[in-house]
Amino acid sequence: MLFFEYIKTAADFIWGPQMLIFILGSGIYFSLRLKGIQFSKFLLAAKKIKESRLSSGEGNITPYQALMSALSGIVGNGNIAGVATAIVIGGPGAVFWMWASALILMATMYSESLLGFKFREKEEDGTFIGGPMVYIKKALGWKWLAYAFAAAMSVKTLIATTSIQSNSMSIVMLNEFGMPQLVSCLIIAILTWLVIIGGLKKIAKTAEYLSPIMTIIYLTGGLLVIIINAENLIPVLKDIFTYAFTSKSATGGFAGASVLMALRYGAARGAYSNEAGTGSVAIMHATAQSDSPVKQSLISMMGVFIDTIIICTITALAILTAGIWTDGLNSTALTSESFASTFVFGNWIVLASSLLFGYSTLITWSFYGEQCAAFMFGDKIKKYYRWLFSSAILIGAVGNPENIWSLGDLLNGITVVINLIGIIALSPIVIKTTFENK
């Protein structure tokens, strides 16, 4: 369809090199203005996670539940497929730039979470609402931009997030078990509905248990691959640092990569995985039972570290130490084969993780979407949105994945641009609040 050709063109433009410059540039800006808070307050942030099971203020869920729920939405198939793609296109050096971008973007995540918490409001049903749409409207007074963000986020979540995740998951079920995609999507829709119909507390309670379990399963498998292939670890680490600054020539099925390719794909995949700059995580952390925006934002900041520096790194090292990344495979297939070629049933760990990551993304993002819808239309829209969200999962069985991805990329790009404009404009408040609460 001509319509989707225009959508794809627009999505390709908005996610061009200028977007990467904008995202990383904002991260560098906040890192400098906050005096390297991701480094100077790292140990304090880790300590706050240990204390986060205890509530210390008004809110809906504990700080720990807020972190686990946010991680539930962040940790997804990008950790499996996205990292593999970055390596295949950008070479081992992409891993270095993935690390660098994550460390920079921790400051961005801190800033948007602080604003989300600081300007949050209580809705009629008692749920706290925060995030870009709230702080852009309340602190900047730019109502039209706030509503533009809410509209883009709610539509993207309802149409793209649902169908993209269910399509990916149903393809896995079709390939591994021969289950028809419609049947898989129906099961996914029912399981999602059973959680999200209970609202935020049910989502948080599920994420509190699901996030650690799925992460431990995946990390255990990844570490096992690395340990078994330990003799390759030192050469791999050397390659990561070497090819971050020098071009990698073609070998096997690898077409070769320049330093620019390594930087672009490493940084881009890292940013895509941890979602810093999208403003989504700020919506969840705004509901935390905390008495300090700084304290909660330090906890939020660690989500980027956990997602990219820990989980994505395990994927990267597992792929590189397994030594088959130049054999022509890509995406989830490369990660799965790296596990499977190292130990029996390794591919089953990737399969289980892919399904759990996709499911966790669905239940968390349903909340982000409904909060944006509620911002525009009020609390009563929430129950209808939950039903619509669950129903839209079925599109994954029949929709064109490429068209859906293009639409999702375009809407996601719009939310990133709006949010970054908002947090940069409000940076004086971020700085003042941070250093007032030493």
Secondary structure, DSSP 8 states (H G I E B T S, - for coil): -HHHHHHHHHHHHHTSHHHHHHHHHHHHHHHHHTTSHHHHTHHHHHHHHHHTTS--SSSSB-HHHHHHHHHHHHSSTIIIIIHHHHHHHH-THHHHHHHHHHHHHHHHHHHHHHHHHHT-EE-TTS-EE-SHHHHIIIII--HHHHHHHHHHHHHIIIIIIHHHHHHHHHHHHHHHH---HHHHHHHHHHHHHHHHTTHHHHHHHHHHHHHHHHHHHHHHHHHHHHHHTGGGHHHHHHHHHHTTTS-B--BTTB--B-HHHHHHHHHHHHHHHH-TTSSHHHHHHTTB--S-HHHHHHHHHHHHIIIIIIIIHHHHHHHHHHT-TTSS--HHHHHHHHHHTTSTTHHHHHHHHHHHHHHHHHHHHHHHHHHHHHHHH-TTHHHHHHHHHHHHGGGGGTS-HHHHHHHHHHHHHHHHHHHHHHHHHTHHHHHHHHHH--
